[in-house]
Amino acid sequence: MREMRMELPFAYDFDRALERLSLDPLHAVDLSDRSVRIPMPEGNVAKVKAKGTSESPVFKIIDAIEEQMALIADIMHFNRSLEPVMDHFRGTSLAHLFEEHKGTPLIREFSLYGSLMKSIIHQQLNLSFAHTLTSRFVQTYGEQKEGVWFYPAPETIAQLDPVNLRELQFSTRKAEYVIGLSRAIASGELVLEDLAKLEDDEVTARLVHYRGIGPWTAQSFLMFGMGRPNLFPLADIGLQNALKIQWGRPEKPKAEEILLHLPEWEPYLSYASLYLWRSVE
């Protein structure tokens, strides 16, 4: 068993991060062990286990190869301090939220393809059924190793007919979206790794070219697939409900009103989104 140690020079609340990761039944989270096992692109499973406290975070990285450490650090938000984010929000209308959830990182999904598939599957569904449908998709066409689920390869999904996904309770349209996008990725027409070189608006423009991807899905992929720091999906119902509570309103605020607050929260809108979601989860 290979073990590497990582110590962070900033506050990081791994327990809160694990709580959020555990909402997705496909994630191999052990809250009592304070660990998560991550499916790696090379096919192995790496384990991240907390040993320190939120104020003095220390981690063991187990069964990862040296070349995977940078990716794990990027996925887990180990490679960039949360202090600038915390400092920024101390002077904003969300200061109390950032104090309550201090040190909660924005953790990326474990694969770009999986993140995009998850974003499409979750469209216009309540969270419970969205997770159920995503689990069916992965458990039917993906692979399990050491108790950890790997999303299927796009080449696998590219060979399907919509009727195959209809059997899992996909709508015909959503099945077509998932298969069509998988075909674009499998053929090399869309290379997800290349999107890292582009600005947020360029990524969005590239993605919305494909059926089934609108601004909400593109923003979700940017935030959770790529870890981009400055996204706030105005159309997200969860964010609207969170702001309704935060602002003490009888009804959800309109997009026009929310837009007025965004300059105060920039350039960390993704963290505003995350902490607002956490307030209602």
Secondary structure, 3 states (H helix, E strand, C coil): CCEEEEECCCCCCHHHHHHHHCCCCCCEEECCCCEEEEECCCCCEEEEEECCCCCCCEEEEECCCHHHHHHHHHHHCCCCCCHHHHHHHCCCCCHHHHHHCCCCCCCCCCCHHHHHHHHHHCCCCCHHHHHHHHHHHHHHHCEEECCEEECCCHHHHHCCCHHHHHCCCCCHHHHHHHHHHHHHHHCCCCCHHHHHHCCHHHHHHHHCCCCCCCHHHHHHHHHHHCCCCCCCCCCCHHHHHHHHHHCCCCCCCCHHHHHHHHHHHCCCHHHHHHHHHHHHC
